[in-house]
Amino acid sequence: MPPAASPRQAGSEPDEWFDSAPGRRLLAAERRAVTPLLTSIYGRVGLYLRPSPAAPAELAGNMLQDVIHLQREGDALAGALRCRDQSLPLAGETLALVYAQHVFESAPDGRELAREIARLLLPEGVALVMLINPYSPWRLRWHARVAPPSPRVARWLQDAGLELQAEHGVGSLWPWGGDGAEHSPRAAELATLRPARLLVLRKRRTPLTPLRTRAPVRLAAPVGTQ
């Protein structure tokens, strides 16, 4: 089933959608999904990219000393800093965590954003990327921009140097309430239709390749010297 596109209409902007009842339900489900992961990530500084001011700023359970908060504002990011996706004014390899919550859907260039996330992460740092699932029954309630499928975003992040460790479906199957899909024999199949996809990636430390030790070269002794 291909992702459905719809014309932009009043009330379809991301900040308005996340402030709607379905949007708040989805944000709550996402908060429950990422909290156990956040409790296992330690470090000094993290970055939280939010889709709109309607998304709660708190990262419950995080074990970091400090978290920089930015939110989508038009085609840019605003908050503690104001910048474009492709030029976040932070030094490379300084962050233990980047949590990008529904910012790829509104990114002017998703590949550039993926490269910035990879650049900012420390070796062994973790990226949590939450995406709207364009194949979910929720898709007609989502804002007008067509969400990129999670395999495409995962490929961008992998091309930038991150390793995909896990992918999970998040949220209730139907926009109007619970679905009981967790207890269905087809639970794994139905998970692909949940409204959000969570990608868990890690920036692996590049090992130094030791030079191979060569055996000493034995020169033939000149004739008459043996």
Summary of the structure (lengths in Angstrom):
residues: 226
radius of gyration: 22.6
end to end distance: 81.7
largest distance: 98.0
contacts: 668
relative contact order: 0.15
helix: 25%
strand: 27%
